[in-house]
Amino acid sequence: GRLFGGGKKNEQQARGISNKEAGKFESAPVTRIKDANTPVVTPDPNSASANSPATTASSSEFDRHLNKARELLVAGEVDNAISELTTATAINQKSAAANNLLGVAYESKGWRDSALRSFEMAVTLDENNAEHLNNLGFLLYKNGDYERATKYLKRAAKIDKTNPRIWNNLGLVYCEREKFDDAYRSFAQATG
């Protein structure tokens, strides 16, 4: 401190801060991030705590975060939606709906790798949900992986035969693969 005109040696000593000084610092909410390296602890379904009020409370807390995230996505507040969805997936890692919405939020930010992981997790958790399959297939189409996109979009179309968005996306993939007869049939199915 004395080299740079910082004063006497005693003035440079570390000291504690008072409550008044501590009040000047802002606190930020802490969100725990769980990734592939975080161990997954699953409760024993036969234990008494599986149906305890704490489990019910965490379920309602999960629903609250998920619903808030949906509202934020509709309002265009993607960053806040990602925060809510991250909290929701921390509460319930096995929620396909939360992972799917997280993929939608990541994709809207342009974070395709994160979106892909979230959509893949949603499909893994609920492999018969046409919306999740469609979202994964369409992202694969946007990434240029037409073979895998076809696979997931065909599965989605098989589950939900009347969804025009799925058929339209499948038609787009067929066009890129130069399968124009299949593309025509898909677009015809999309428009009725």
Backbone as numpy.savetxt, mean C-alpha at the origin, in Angstrom:
# Nx Ny Nz CAx CAy CAz Cx Cy Cz
36.16 24.94 20.83 35.36 26.14 20.83 36.20 27.39 20.83
37.35 27.34 21.52 38.20 28.53 21.59 38.87 28.83 20.25
39.07 27.81 19.41 39.70 28.04 18.11 38.86 28.94 17.21
37.57 28.80 17.27 36.68 29.55 16.38 35.95 30.68 17.10
36.50 31.13 18.19 35.91 32.26 18.91 34.66 31.89 19.65
34.54 30.65 20.08 33.34 30.18 20.76 33.30 30.52 22.22
34.28 31.17 22.75 34.23 31.56 24.15 35.08 30.66 25.01
34.76 30.67 26.30 35.54 29.91 27.27 35.21 28.43 27.18
36.13 27.64 27.69 35.98 26.20 27.65 34.73 25.74 28.40
34.41 26.33 29.51 33.26 25.91 30.33 31.93 26.16 29.61
31.87 27.14 28.70 30.64 27.43 27.98 30.33 26.36 26.92
31.31 25.55 26.57 31.15 24.54 25.55 30.78 23.17 26.12
30.64 23.07 27.42 30.32 21.81 28.06 28.87 21.42 27.75
28.63 20.13 27.60 27.27 19.64 27.38 26.48 19.81 28.66
25.25 20.19 28.54 24.39 20.34 29.71 22.99 19.88 29.35
22.21 19.61 30.35 20.83 19.22 30.13 20.01 20.43 29.73
18.82 20.18 29.17 17.96 21.30 28.81 16.79 21.37 29.78
16.28 22.55 29.96 15.15 22.74 30.88 13.85 22.37 30.17
12.78 22.24 30.95 11.46 21.94 30.38 11.02 23.04 29.42
11.36 24.28 29.75 11.00 25.41 28.90 11.68 25.28 27.54
12.98 24.91 27.55 13.72 24.74 26.31 13.20 23.52 25.53
12.82 22.47 26.24 12.30 21.26 25.58 10.99 21.56 24.87
10.20 22.49 25.40 8.93 22.84 24.78 9.08 23.49 23.42
10.28 24.01 23.14 10.52 24.65 21.85 10.66 23.65 20.71
10.94 22.39 21.06 11.09 21.37 20.04 9.74 20.78 19.69
9.51 20.58 18.39 8.26 19.96 17.96 8.42 18.45 18.02
7.32 17.79 18.27 7.37 16.33 18.23 6.64 15.87 16.98
7.12 14.81 16.40 6.52 14.25 15.19 5.96 12.88 15.52
4.81 12.53 14.92 4.27 11.20 15.19 5.22 10.13 14.65
5.29 9.04 15.37 6.18 7.95 14.99 5.35 6.84 14.37
5.78 6.37 13.22 5.13 5.26 12.54 6.14 4.15 12.39
5.80 2.99 12.88 6.71 1.86 12.75 6.53 1.24 11.37
7.62 1.09 10.67 7.60 0.51 9.34 7.96 -0.95 9.46
7.13 -1.78 8.88 7.40 -3.21 8.87 7.74 -3.61 7.45
8.85 -4.29 7.30 9.26 -4.73 5.98 9.57 -6.21 6.02
10.23 -6.69 4.98 10.51 -8.12 4.87 11.43 -8.61 5.97
12.19 -7.73 6.61 13.11 -8.13 7.67 12.47 -8.14 9.04
11.26 -7.61 9.16 10.56 -7.56 10.43 9.89 -8.91 10.68
10.16 -9.53 11.82 9.52 -10.83 12.07 8.01 -10.67 12.24
7.28 -11.62 11.69 5.82 -11.61 11.77 5.41 -12.49 12.94
4.65 -11.90 13.86 4.16 -12.64 15.00 2.66 -12.85 14.80
2.26 -14.09 14.68 0.85 -14.39 14.49 0.29 -14.98 15.77
-0.83 -14.45 16.25 -1.40 -14.98 17.48 -2.00 -16.36 17.25
-1.98 -17.14 18.30 -2.58 -18.47 18.26 -4.10 -18.30 18.26
-4.80 -18.80 17.21 -6.25 -18.60 17.15 -6.99 -19.31 18.28
-6.38 -20.29 18.91 -7.03 -21.02 20.00 -6.84 -20.36 21.34
-5.98 -19.33 21.39 -5.74 -18.69 22.68 -6.90 -17.76 23.02
-7.01 -17.45 24.31 -8.11 -16.60 24.77 -7.95 -15.18 24.27
-6.71 -14.75 24.02 -6.50 -13.37 23.60 -6.92 -13.12 22.16
-7.15 -14.18 21.37 -7.53 -13.98 19.97 -8.86 -13.27 19.84
-9.77 -13.44 20.77 -11.07 -12.79 20.73 -11.23 -11.78 21.86
-10.13 -11.30 22.37 -10.18 -10.38 23.49 -10.59 -8.98 23.02
-10.95 -8.12 23.96 -11.29 -6.74 23.60 -10.14 -6.02 22.92
-8.89 -6.36 23.26 -7.75 -5.71 22.61 -7.72 -6.02 21.12
-8.06 -7.27 20.76 -8.10 -7.65 19.35 -9.21 -6.89 18.65
-10.36 -6.77 19.29 -11.48 -6.03 18.72 -11.12 -4.56 18.57
-10.41 -4.01 19.57 -9.99 -2.61 19.50 -9.03 -2.39 18.35
-8.08 -3.32 18.15 -7.14 -3.14 17.06 -7.84 -3.30 15.71
-8.87 -4.14 15.67 -9.65 -4.30 14.44 -10.39 -3.00 14.11
-10.99 -2.39 15.10 -11.70 -1.13 14.84 -10.70 -0.02 14.51
-9.52 -0.05 15.12 -8.49 0.93 14.80 -8.01 0.74 13.35
-7.86 -0.53 12.95 -7.48 -0.84 11.57 -8.53 -0.28 10.61
-9.80 -0.54 10.88 -10.88 -0.06 10.02 -10.89 1.47 9.93
-10.61 2.11 11.06 -10.59 3.57 11.08 -9.48 4.10 10.16
-8.29 3.51 10.25 -7.18 3.94 9.40 -7.46 3.65 7.92
-8.05 2.48 7.65 -8.34 2.11 6.27 -9.37 3.05 5.65
-10.43 3.33 6.39 -11.47 4.24 5.88 -10.95 5.66 5.70
-10.13 6.11 6.63 -9.53 7.45 6.52 -8.63 7.52 5.28
-7.88 6.44 5.02 -7.01 6.39 3.84 -7.82 6.46 2.56
-8.96 5.78 2.51 -9.83 5.84 1.33 -10.29 7.28 1.08
-10.72 7.95 2.15 -11.16 9.33 2.03 -10.03 10.23 1.53
-8.83 10.02 2.06 -7.69 10.84 1.66 -7.31 10.59 0.20
-7.39 9.34 -0.24 -7.08 9.05 -1.65 -8.07 9.74 -2.57
-9.35 9.70 -2.21 -10.37 10.36 -3.03 -10.14 11.87 -3.06
-9.69 12.42 -1.92 -9.43 13.85 -1.84 -8.10 14.25 -2.48
-7.31 13.27 -2.91 -6.04 13.56 -3.56 -4.88 13.79 -2.60
-5.08 13.50 -1.33 -4.03 13.66 -0.33 -3.27 12.34 -0.19
-2.43 12.06 -1.18 -1.78 10.76 -1.30 -0.79 10.51 -0.17
0.01 11.52 0.19 1.00 11.33 1.25 0.34 10.95 2.57
-0.74 11.63 2.92 -1.46 11.31 4.16 -2.12 9.94 4.05
-2.60 9.59 2.86 -3.19 8.27 2.67 -2.15 7.17 2.86
-0.95 7.39 2.34 0.12 6.41 2.52 0.44 6.24 3.99
0.46 7.33 4.73 0.71 7.25 6.17 -0.36 6.42 6.87
-1.63 6.68 6.54 -2.73 5.93 7.16 -2.67 4.45 6.77
-2.35 4.18 5.51 -2.30 2.79 5.04 -1.11 2.04 5.63
0.00 2.74 5.82 1.15 2.12 6.47 0.80 1.73 7.89
0.08 2.60 8.58 -0.36 2.28 9.93 -1.34 1.10 9.91
-2.26 1.11 8.96 -3.24 0.02 8.86 -2.55 -1.32 8.59
-1.57 -1.33 7.68 -0.88 -2.59 7.39 0.02 -3.02 8.54
0.46 -2.08 9.36 1.22 -2.45 10.56 0.31 -3.14 11.57
-0.95 -2.71 11.61 -1.92 -3.34 12.52 -2.34 -4.70 11.99
-2.61 -4.78 10.69 -3.07 -6.04 10.07 -2.32 -6.27 8.77
-1.23 -7.03 8.85 -0.42 -7.31 7.67 -1.13 -8.22 6.68
-2.17 -8.89 7.11 -2.87 -9.86 6.26 -4.06 -9.26 5.53
-4.14 -7.93 5.49 -5.26 -7.28 4.82 -4.93 -7.04 3.35
-5.63 -7.75 2.49 -5.44 -7.57 1.06 -5.94 -6.18 0.63
-7.02 -5.72 1.22 -7.58 -4.42 0.87 -6.61 -3.29 1.17
-5.97 -3.34 2.34 -5.01 -2.30 2.71 -3.80 -2.32 1.78
-3.31 -3.51 1.46 -2.17 -3.62 0.55 -2.53 -3.14 -0.85
-3.74 -3.44 -1.30 -4.19 -2.99 -2.61 -4.26 -1.46 -2.66
-4.86 -0.85 -1.65 -4.94 0.61 -1.61 -3.56 1.25 -1.50
-2.68 0.59 -0.76 -1.31 1.10 -0.66 -0.64 1.07 -2.03
-0.91 0.02 -2.80 -0.39 -0.04 -4.17 -0.93 1.08 -5.03
-2.23 1.38 -4.90 -2.83 2.48 -5.65 -2.16 3.81 -5.27
-1.95 4.01 -3.98 -1.32 5.25 -3.51 0.12 5.36 -4.02
0.87 4.27 -3.91 2.25 4.29 -4.40 2.30 4.57 -5.91
1.41 3.95 -6.66 1.39 4.15 -8.10 1.07 5.60 -8.44
0.18 6.22 -7.69 -0.16 7.62 -7.97 1.01 8.55 -7.67
1.93 8.12 -6.81 3.14 8.90 -6.54 4.25 8.58 -7.54
4.03 7.54 -8.37 5.05 7.15 -9.34 6.06 6.16 -8.80
5.76 5.58 -7.65 6.66 4.62 -7.01 6.25 3.21 -7.43
6.57 2.85 -8.65 6.07 1.61 -9.23 6.59 0.36 -8.54
7.85 0.35 -8.08 8.37 -0.83 -7.41 7.61 -1.10 -6.11
7.36 -0.06 -5.35 6.59 -0.22 -4.11 5.16 -0.63 -4.42
4.59 -0.03 -5.45 3.22 -0.37 -5.85 3.15 -1.83 -6.27
4.13 -2.28 -7.03 4.15 -3.67 -7.47 4.19 -4.63 -6.29
5.04 -4.33 -5.31 5.12 -5.19 -4.12 3.78 -5.22 -3.37
3.15 -4.07 -3.26 1.87 -4.00 -2.55 0.78 -4.76 -3.29
0.71 -4.60 -4.61 -0.29 -5.32 -5.40 -0.04 -6.83 -5.35
1.22 -7.23 -5.43 1.54 -8.66 -5.35 1.13 -9.23 -3.99
1.35 -8.45 -2.93 0.95 -8.91 -1.59 -0.57 -9.02 -1.52
-1.29 -8.07 -2.08 -2.75 -8.11 -2.07 -3.26 -9.35 -2.80
-2.65 -9.66 -3.95 -3.07 -10.84 -4.72 -2.71 -12.12 -3.99
-1.56 -12.13 -3.31 -1.17 -13.30 -2.52 -2.16 -13.54 -1.40
-2.60 -12.47 -0.75 -3.53 -12.60 0.38 -4.95 -12.92 -0.05
-5.36 -12.44 -1.23 -6.72 -12.68 -1.73 -6.63 -12.93 -3.22
-6.33 -14.16 -3.60 -6.04 -14.48 -4.99 -7.26 -14.54 -5.89
-8.46 -14.44 -5.32 -9.68 -14.49 -6.13 -10.41 -13.15 -6.16
-9.70 -12.06 -5.92 -10.30 -10.74 -5.97 -9.96 -10.11 -7.32
-10.98 -9.91 -8.13 -10.77 -9.41 -9.50 -10.15 -8.02 -9.51
-10.52 -7.16 -8.58 -9.97 -5.81 -8.54 -8.46 -5.84 -8.28
-8.03 -6.68 -7.33 -6.61 -6.78 -7.02 -5.83 -7.35 -8.21
-6.40 -8.36 -8.84 -5.76 -8.94 -10.02 -5.67 -7.92 -11.16
-6.72 -7.15 -11.35 -6.73 -6.12 -12.38 -5.66 -5.06 -12.12
-5.57 -4.60 -10.86 -4.58 -3.58 -10.54 -3.16 -4.08 -10.78
-2.89 -5.31 -10.36 -1.57 -5.89 -10.58 -1.31 -6.05 -12.08
-2.28 -6.58 -12.80 -2.12 -6.77 -14.24 -1.90 -5.46 -14.98
-2.63 -4.42 -14.62 -2.48 -3.14 -15.30 -1.11 -2.51 -15.00
-0.63 -2.65 -13.77 0.70 -2.13 -13.45 1.77 -2.89 -14.22
1.61 -4.20 -14.33 2.56 -4.99 -15.11 2.54 -4.55 -16.58
1.35 -4.25 -17.09 1.21 -3.71 -18.46 1.99 -2.40 -18.59
1.82 -1.50 -17.63 2.52 -0.21 -17.66 4.03 -0.38 -17.56
4.47 -1.46 -16.89 5.89 -1.74 -16.75 6.46 -2.50 -17.95
5.59 -2.88 -18.89 6.05 -3.58 -20.08 6.17 -5.09 -19.92
5.65 -5.63 -18.83 5.69 -7.08 -18.60 4.35 -7.66 -19.08
4.21 -7.77 -20.41 2.92 -8.11 -21.01 2.52 -9.56 -20.75
3.48 -10.45 -20.65 3.18 -11.87 -20.40 2.49 -12.05 -19.05
3.10 -11.49 -18.01 2.50 -11.60 -16.67 1.21 -10.79 -16.58
1.17 -9.65 -17.25 -0.04 -8.83 -17.23 -1.21 -9.62 -17.80
-0.97 -10.34 -18.88 -2.02 -11.16 -19.51 -2.52 -12.21 -18.52
-1.59 -12.85 -17.85 -1.95 -13.90 -16.88 -2.91 -13.38 -15.81
-2.56 -12.24 -15.20 -3.40 -11.72 -14.11 -4.70 -11.12 -14.62
-4.66 -10.46 -15.75 -5.89 -9.88 -16.29 -6.87 -10.95 -16.76
-6.35 -12.04 -17.32 -7.24 -13.15 -17.72 -7.90 -13.77 -16.49
-7.13 -13.91 -15.41 -7.73 -14.43 -14.17 -8.80 -13.49 -13.65
-8.53 -12.18 -13.71 -9.52 -11.20 -13.25 -10.78 -11.26 -14.10
-10.61 -11.37 -15.43 -11.77 -11.43 -16.33 -12.57 -12.71 -16.12
-11.90 -13.78 -15.75 -12.60 -15.04 -15.48 -13.46 -14.94 -14.22
-12.97 -14.18 -13.24 -13.70 -14.01 -11.98 -14.85 -13.02 -12.15
-14.57 -11.88 -12.79 -15.59 -10.84 -12.97 -15.79 -10.62 -14.47
-16.70 -11.40 -15.04 -16.90 -11.40 -16.50 -17.56 -10.14 -17.04
-18.11 -9.30 -16.17 -18.86 -8.13 -16.64 -18.16 -6.81 -16.38
-16.93 -6.83 -15.88 -16.22 -5.60 -15.56 -15.54 -5.04 -16.80
-16.03 -3.92 -17.35 -15.47 -3.39 -18.59 -14.01 -2.92 -18.45
-13.64 -2.46 -17.27 -12.27 -1.98 -17.06 -11.28 -3.13 -17.22
-11.60 -4.29 -16.66 -10.72 -5.46 -16.79 -10.58 -5.85 -18.25
-11.72 -5.92 -18.97 -11.68 -6.30 -20.38 -10.91 -5.28 -21.21
-11.07 -4.01 -20.90 -10.33 -2.97 -21.62 -8.82 -3.13 -21.39
-8.43 -3.35 -20.14 -7.01 -3.53 -19.83 -6.44 -4.77 -20.53
-7.24 -5.82 -20.56 -6.81 -7.04 -21.24 -6.64 -6.77 -22.74
-7.56 -5.99 -23.32 -7.44 -5.60 -24.73 -6.17 -4.81 -25.00
-5.82 -3.90 -24.09 -4.59 -3.12 -24.24 -3.35 -4.02 -24.26
-3.36 -5.01 -23.37 -2.23 -5.94 -23.30 -2.14 -6.76 -24.58
-3.29 -7.24 -25.05 -3.29 -8.02 -26.30 -2.78 -7.18 -27.47
-3.11 -5.89 -27.51 -2.61 -5.02 -28.58 -1.09 -4.95 -28.53
-0.53 -4.79 -27.35 0.92 -4.72 -27.22 1.59 -6.03 -27.63
0.88 -7.14 -27.40 1.42 -8.45 -27.78 1.10 -8.79 -29.23
0.44 -7.86 -29.94 0.05 -8.01 -31.34 -0.89 -9.20 -31.55
-1.73 -9.45 -30.57 -2.79 -10.46 -30.70 -4.09 -9.68 -30.91
-4.27 -9.22 -32.13 -5.32 -8.27 -32.42 -6.72 -8.88 -32.40
-6.85 -10.16 -32.73 -8.17 -10.80 -32.64 -8.62 -10.89 -31.19
-7.70 -11.29 -30.31 -8.02 -11.35 -28.88 -8.30 -9.94 -28.33
-7.54 -8.97 -28.81 -7.76 -7.59 -28.37 -9.15 -7.11 -28.79
-9.53 -7.42 -30.02 -10.85 -7.01 -30.51 -11.95 -7.63 -29.65
-11.83 -8.93 -29.35 -12.84 -9.61 -28.52 -12.89 -8.98 -27.12
-11.72 -8.64 -26.56 -11.69 -8.03 -25.23 -12.34 -6.65 -25.24
-12.03 -5.84 -26.26 -12.65 -4.52 -26.34 -14.16 -4.62 -26.58
-14.56 -5.61 -27.38 -16.00 -5.82 -27.62 -16.69 -6.21 -26.32
-16.05 -7.04 -25.53 -16.60 -7.44 -24.23 -16.68 -6.23 -23.29
-15.70 -5.36 -23.37 -15.66 -4.16 -22.52 -16.81 -3.21 -22.84
-17.12 -3.08 -24.11 -18.17 -2.13 -24.51 -19.55 -2.77 -24.57
-19.60 -4.07 -24.43 -20.89 -4.76 -24.46 -21.34 -5.02 -25.85
